[in-house]
Amino acid sequence: MLFPTPLLDALRAAPATPAFEHGARIVTRGELLELIRRLTDALREAGRGPGRAVAVKDRPAAPPSRTRRPACGCTNCAPTAPS
């Protein structure tokens, strides 16, 4: 299997399990999966998909953005510098 399939399968297998913490906020695997789905849908609606490059501004809550690009088939670009 190619990335991100194993990761998405793991999120689906235990949706109530915490995926990560950001400050006092705990994000479950199910919440992360839903965020990835919404972001992937937005990329597709914007005309992005297999073979299209997407640049993403790095920030603390970046894990969903790092997963959404491969989830819709986009290639990775170097992250932009934080402002």
Secondary structure, DSSP 8 states (H G I E B T S, - for coil): --TTHHHHHHHHH-TTSEEEEETTEEEEHHHHHHHHHHHHHHHHHTT--TT-EE--B--TT-HHHHHHHHHTT-EE---B---
